[in-house]
Amino acid sequence: MFDAACPSAESPFRIADKWGGLVLVCLEGGPRRFTELRVPLSRVAPKVLTETLRALERNGFITRTVFDENPPHVEYELTPLGRSLLPAIEACREWGFANLEALRAARDEYDGAA
């Protein structure tokens, strides 16, 4: 789902933390379990994904539902507040695709001058 070369990896825009926006995009289609999130977010360590999910829940962007089954499982889902961020995330992605080369050139120029 998320290519390592995707411009979002270089984007200066962050929601909640480095991975927050990607988690929200993963939840766009509906609730998902932790293990289902791990597939498209394979570059994210489980500990970091847990921290990101907690931060998103704390900010009201997602809900965490525990199902009392055997074995128990947990699902994460976007709240209306979290869903309201999706157009902004899409705008940031479009900006990233349109300006990726200029962003890289600016970074290279800065790094070369430093």
TORPA-4810 file (N, C-alpha, C, O; in nm, 3 decimals):
<nodes>
NODE_1_0.082_-0.119_0.000_0.000_0.000_0.000_0.086_0.125_0.000_0.057_0.221_-0.072_M
NODE_2_0.192_0.126_0.081_0.279_0.243_0.089_0.418_0.205_0.045_0.491_0.135_0.116_F
NODE_3_0.455_0.250_-0.072_0.587_0.225_-0.127_0.691_0.304_-0.048_0.666_0.419_-0.012_D
NODE_4_0.805_0.245_-0.022_0.911_0.314_0.051_0.957_0.440_-0.022_1.006_0.534_0.041_A
NODE_5_0.941_0.442_-0.153_0.981_0.559_-0.232_0.869_0.662_-0.245_0.885_0.762_-0.316_A
NODE_6_0.757_0.640_-0.180_0.644_0.732_-0.187_0.684_0.869_-0.133_0.752_0.877_-0.031_C
NODE_7_0.643_0.976_-0.200_0.677_1.110_-0.153_0.629_1.139_-0.011_0.684_1.227_0.056_P
NODE_8_0.528_1.067_0.037_0.479_1.092_0.172_0.588_1.065_0.276_0.585_1.122_0.385_S
NODE_9_0.685_0.980_0.242_0.795_0.954_0.335_0.884_1.076_0.353_0.952_1.089_0.454_A
NODE_10_0.884_1.165_0.255_0.966_1.285_0.261_0.887_1.411_0.293_0.943_1.519_0.307_E
NODE_11_0.759_1.396_0.305_0.671_1.511_0.324_0.700_1.585_0.454_0.726_1.522_0.557_S
NODE_12_0.695_1.718_0.450_0.714_1.795_0.573_0.588_1.800_0.659_0.591_1.856_0.768_P
NODE_13_0.478_1.742_0.610_0.351_1.745_0.683_0.339_1.625_0.775_0.367_1.512_0.734_F
NODE_14_0.299_1.649_0.899_0.281_1.541_0.996_0.147_1.557_1.065_0.106_1.669_1.097_R
NODE_15_0.079_1.447_1.088_-0.046_1.447_1.164_-0.024_1.353_1.282_-0.005_1.233_1.265_I
NODE_16_-0.028_1.410_1.399_-0.006_1.340_1.526_0.142_1.303_1.542_0.202_1.336_1.645_A
NODE_17_0.202_1.238_1.446_0.345_1.206_1.448_0.385_1.162_1.308_0.309_1.181_1.212_D
NODE_18_0.500_1.104_1.295_0.551_1.066_1.163_0.458_0.973_1.087_0.444_0.986_0.965_K
NODE_19_0.394_0.880_1.155_0.315_0.777_1.089_0.165_0.800_1.099_0.088_0.725_1.039_W
NODE_20_0.120_0.901_1.172_-0.022_0.922_1.198_-0.107_0.933_1.072_-0.212_0.870_1.063_G
NODE_21_-0.062_1.012_0.976_-0.138_1.028_0.853_-0.154_0.898_0.777_-0.260_0.871_0.721_G
NODE_22_-0.048_0.818_0.775_-0.055_0.690_0.705_-0.154_0.595_0.773_-0.227_0.522_0.706_L
NODE_23_-0.156_0.597_0.906_-0.252_0.513_0.979_-0.395_0.556_0.945_-0.481_0.472_0.921_V
NODE_24_-0.420_0.687_0.943_-0.554_0.735_0.911_-0.595_0.691_0.771_-0.710_0.652_0.750_L
NODE_25_-0.504_0.697_0.676_-0.534_0.653_0.540_-0.565_0.503_0.538_-0.654_0.459_0.466_V
NODE_26_-0.493_0.426_0.618_-0.519_0.281_0.627_-0.658_0.252_0.681_-0.718_0.150_0.645_C
NODE_27_-0.710_0.339_0.765_-0.841_0.318_0.827_-0.955_0.379_0.745_-1.071_0.368_0.783_L
NODE_28_-0.922_0.441_0.633_-1.023_0.508_0.550_-1.133_0.411_0.506_-1.250_0.451_0.499_E
NODE_29_-1.099_0.288_0.476_-1.196_0.191_0.427_-1.279_0.122_0.534_-1.369_0.045_0.502_G
NODE_30_-1.249_0.149_0.660_-1.325_0.087_0.768_-1.234_0.036_0.878_-1.112_0.051_0.869_G
NODE_31_-1.293_-0.023_0.981_-1.214_-0.069_1.096_-1.113_-0.176_1.058_-1.136_-0.257_0.968_P
NODE_32_-1.001_-0.174_1.129_-0.897_-0.275_1.106_-0.836_-0.317_1.239_-0.830_-0.239_1.334_R
NODE_33_-0.790_-0.439_1.242_-0.719_-0.491_1.358_-0.572_-0.450_1.347_-0.523_-0.413_1.241_R
NODE_34_-0.503_-0.459_1.460_-0.361_-0.424_1.465_-0.282_-0.500_1.359_-0.203_-0.441_1.285_F
NODE_35_-0.305_-0.631_1.351_-0.230_-0.713_1.255_-0.262_-0.674_1.111_-0.177_-0.686_1.023_T
NODE_36_-0.385_-0.627_1.086_-0.420_-0.581_0.952_-0.352_-0.449_0.918_-0.322_-0.423_0.802_E
NODE_37_-0.327_-0.368_1.018_-0.253_-0.242_0.996_-0.105_-0.269_0.972_-0.039_-0.194_0.900_L
NODE_38_-0.054_-0.375_1.031_0.089_-0.407_1.017_0.127_-0.438_0.873_0.242_-0.416_0.834_R
NODE_39_0.035_-0.489_0.794_0.067_-0.528_0.655_0.106_-0.405_0.572_0.218_-0.402_0.520_V
NODE_40_0.019_-0.305_0.558_0.060_-0.189_0.477_0.164_-0.101_0.546_0.234_-0.024_0.480_P
NODE_41_0.174_-0.112_0.678_0.269_-0.030_0.754_0.387_-0.114_0.801_0.433_-0.101_0.914_L
NODE_42_0.436_-0.199_0.713_0.542_-0.293_0.750_0.673_-0.224_0.791_0.755_-0.284_0.861_S
NODE_43_0.691_-0.099_0.749_0.814_-0.025_0.787_0.807_0.028_0.929_0.908_0.075_0.982_R
NODE_44_0.690_0.020_0.991_0.671_0.074_1.126_0.687_-0.038_1.227_0.620_-0.141_1.216_V
NODE_45_0.773_-0.019_1.325_0.792_-0.118_1.430_0.662_-0.130_1.511_0.591_-0.031_1.528_A
NODE_46_0.630_-0.250_1.559_0.507_-0.267_1.636_0.494_-0.170_1.754_0.385_-0.119_1.780_P
NODE_47_0.603_-0.145_1.824_0.599_-0.052_1.937_0.561_0.088_1.890_0.481_0.156_1.954_K
NODE_48_0.619_0.131_1.780_0.591_0.265_1.726_0.447_0.272_1.676_0.381_0.375_1.695_V
NODE_49_0.398_0.166_1.614_0.259_0.164_1.568_0.165_0.175_1.688_0.066_0.247_1.682_L
NODE_50_0.195_0.104_1.794_0.114_0.112_1.916_0.113_0.254_1.971_0.007_0.306_2.007_T
NODE_51_0.229_0.317_1.976_0.238_0.456_2.025_0.160_0.550_1.936_0.093_0.642_1.985_E
NODE_52_0.167_0.529_1.805_0.095_0.613_1.710_-0.055_0.596_1.728_-0.129_0.695_1.729_T
NODE_53_-0.101_0.473_1.741_-0.243_0.447_1.762_-0.293_0.513_1.890_-0.402_0.570_1.893_L
NODE_54_-0.213_0.506_1.995_-0.252_0.571_2.122_-0.261_0.722_2.106_-0.353_0.784_2.159_R
NODE_55_-0.167_0.781_2.034_-0.169_0.926_2.013_-0.290_0.967_1.930_-0.355_1.067_1.959_A
NODE_56_-0.323_0.889_1.827_-0.439_0.919_1.744_-0.568_0.904_1.825_-0.661_0.983_1.808_L
NODE_57_-0.573_0.804_1.911_-0.691_0.785_1.996_-0.702_0.900_2.097_-0.811_0.952_2.120_E
NODE_58_-0.591_0.940_2.156_-0.590_1.050_2.253_-0.640_1.180_2.190_-0.710_1.258_2.255_R
NODE_59_-0.604_1.202_2.065_-0.645_1.324_1.995_-0.786_1.315_1.936_-0.834_1.411_1.876_N
NODE_60_-0.851_1.201_1.952_-0.988_1.187_1.905_-1.002_1.154_1.758_-1.111_1.167_1.701_G
NODE_61_-0.892_1.110_1.694_-0.896_1.078_1.551_-0.943_0.936_1.524_-0.998_0.908_1.418_F
NODE_62_-0.922_0.845_1.620_-0.964_0.705_1.605_-1.026_0.657_1.735_-1.008_0.716_1.842_I
NODE_63_-1.101_0.548_1.724_-1.151_0.479_1.842_-1.088_0.340_1.846_-1.052_0.283_1.743_T
NODE_64_-1.077_0.288_1.966_-1.024_0.154_1.989_-1.135_0.076_2.056_-1.180_0.112_2.165_R
NODE_65_-1.180_-0.032_1.991_-1.286_-0.115_2.045_-1.231_-0.253_2.078_-1.173_-0.319_1.992_T
NODE_66_-1.250_-0.294_2.203_-1.206_-0.426_2.247_-1.327_-0.519_2.243_-1.430_-0.490_2.303_V
NODE_67_-1.314_-0.630_2.172_-1.420_-0.729_2.163_-1.393_-0.840_2.263_-1.287_-0.903_2.260_F
NODE_68_-1.488_-0.863_2.351_-1.473_-0.963_2.457_-1.508_-1.101_2.402_-1.616_-1.154_2.425_D
NODE_69_-1.413_-1.155_2.328_-1.429_-1.286_2.267_-1.311_-1.371_2.310_-1.219_-1.323_2.377_E
NODE_70_-1.312_-1.495_2.272_-1.200_-1.582_2.302_-1.139_-1.630_2.171_-1.203_-1.710_2.104_N
NODE_71_-1.022_-1.587_2.132_-0.939_-1.487_2.201_-0.992_-1.345_2.176_-1.056_-1.319_2.073_P
NODE_72_-0.966_-1.254_2.270_-1.012_-1.116_2.252_-0.939_-1.049_2.135_-0.825_-1.083_2.104_P
NODE_73_-1.007_-0.955_2.073_-0.938_-0.878_1.969_-0.981_-0.732_1.976_-1.082_-0.697_2.037_H
NODE_74_-0.901_-0.649_1.912_-0.919_-0.504_1.916_-0.929_-0.454_1.772_-0.859_-0.501_1.683_V
NODE_75_-1.018_-0.357_1.751_-1.027_-0.292_1.620_-1.012_-0.141_1.638_-1.054_-0.083_1.738_E
NODE_76_-0.952_-0.081_1.538_-0.935_0.064_1.533_-1.019_0.119_1.419_-1.027_0.058_1.312_Y
NODE_77_-1.081_0.235_1.444_-1.170_0.293_1.343_-1.160_0.445_1.349_-1.140_0.504_1.455_E
NODE_78_-1.176_0.508_1.233_-1.177_0.654_1.228_-1.300_0.710_1.297_-1.409_0.655_1.287_L
NODE_79_-1.282_0.820_1.367_-1.393_0.897_1.420_-1.431_1.001_1.314_-1.359_1.018_1.216_T
NODE_80_-1.543_1.070_1.332_-1.574_1.179_1.239_-1.462_1.284_1.233_-1.433_1.338_1.127_P
NODE_81_-1.399_1.312_1.347_-1.288_1.407_1.349_-1.171_1.355_1.265_-1.112_1.429_1.187_L
NODE_82_-1.139_1.227_1.281_-1.031_1.167_1.202_-1.064_1.165_1.055_-0.978_1.194_0.971_G
NODE_83_-1.188_1.131_1.023_-1.229_1.127_0.883_-1.223_1.267_0.820_-1.199_1.280_0.700_R
NODE_84_-1.244_1.371_0.902_-1.239_1.508_0.850_-1.098_1.548_0.806_-1.081_1.645_0.733_S
NODE_85_-0.996_1.473_0.851_-0.859_1.500_0.811_-0.824_1.442_0.674_-0.725_1.483_0.613_L
NODE_86_-0.901_1.347_0.626_-0.867_1.281_0.500_-0.853_1.376_0.382_-0.759_1.359_0.304_L
NODE_87_-0.941_1.475_0.364_-0.919_1.569_0.253_-0.788_1.648_0.268_-0.720_1.675_0.169_P
NODE_88_-0.753_1.684_0.390_-0.627_1.755_0.413_-0.507_1.666_0.382_-0.408_1.710_0.324_A
NODE_89_-0.517_1.539_0.420_-0.409_1.444_0.390_-0.395_1.428_0.239_-0.283_1.426_0.187_I
NODE_90_-0.506_1.418_0.169_-0.502_1.404_0.023_-0.440_1.528_-0.040_-0.362_1.518_-0.135_E
NODE_91_-0.474_1.645_0.011_-0.415_1.769_-0.041_-0.264_1.770_-0.018_-0.188_1.812_-0.106_A
NODE_92_-0.220_1.723_0.097_-0.076_1.716_0.126_-0.007_1.616_0.033_0.105_1.640_-0.012_C
NODE_93_-0.073_1.505_0.006_-0.016_1.405_-0.085_-0.003_1.463_-0.226_0.100_1.445_-0.292_R
NODE_94_-0.106_1.532_-0.272_-0.100_1.594_-0.405_0.011_1.698_-0.410_0.084_1.706_-0.509_E
NODE_95_0.024_1.778_-0.304_0.130_1.878_-0.299_0.265_1.808_-0.303_0.356_1.853_-0.373_W
NODE_96_0.279_1.698_-0.231_0.405_1.623_-0.230_0.443_1.572_-0.367_0.559_1.584_-0.408_G
NODE_97_0.348_1.514_-0.438_0.376_1.466_-0.573_0.415_1.580_-0.665_0.506_1.567_-0.747_F
NODE_98_0.345_1.693_-0.653_0.371_1.807_-0.742_0.503_1.877_-0.710_0.563_1.937_-0.799_A
NODE_99_0.549_1.869_-0.588_0.667_1.947_-0.545_0.784_1.863_-0.495_0.878_1.916_-0.436_N
NODE_100_0.778_1.733_-0.517_0.882_1.645_-0.464_1.022_1.683_-0.511_1.114_1.689_-0.431_L
NODE_101_1.038_1.707_-0.638_1.171_1.740_-0.690_1.222_1.871_-0.633_1.340_1.882_-0.599_E
NODE_102_1.137_1.972_-0.622_1.178_2.100_-0.565_1.214_2.083_-0.418_1.310_2.144_-0.371_A
NODE_103_1.140_2.002_-0.346_1.169_1.974_-0.205_1.305_1.907_-0.190_1.385_1.945_-0.105_L
NODE_104_1.329_1.805_-0.273_1.459_1.735_-0.268_1.574_1.829_-0.305_1.680_1.825_-0.242_R
NODE_105_1.553_1.912_-0.406_1.658_2.006_-0.448_1.689_2.105_-0.337_1.806_2.137_-0.312_A
NODE_106_1.587_2.154_-0.269_1.608_2.248_-0.159_1.685_2.182_-0.046_1.774_2.243_0.013_A
NODE_107_1.652_2.059_-0.016_1.723_1.986_0.091_1.868_1.961_0.051_1.960_1.979_0.132_R
NODE_108_1.888_1.919_-0.075_2.025_1.895_-0.122_2.108_2.022_-0.118_2.224_2.019_-0.077_D
NODE_109_2.049_2.133_-0.159_2.120_2.261_-0.158_2.154_2.301_-0.014_2.266_2.345_0.014_E
NODE_110_2.061_2.287_0.076_2.084_2.321_0.216_2.192_2.232_0.276_2.284_2.281_0.342_Y
NODE_111_2.180_2.101_0.253_2.278_2.005_0.308_2.416_2.030_0.251_2.516_2.012_0.322_D
NODE_112_2.426_2.072_0.125_2.555_2.100_0.064_2.617_2.226_0.120_2.740_2.238_0.125_G
NODE_113_2.534_2.322_0.161_2.585_2.449_0.215_2.621_2.439_0.362_2.698_2.520_0.413_A
NODE_114_2.566_2.339_0.430_2.586_2.329_0.575_2.722_2.274_0.612_2.753_2.260_0.730_A
</nodes>
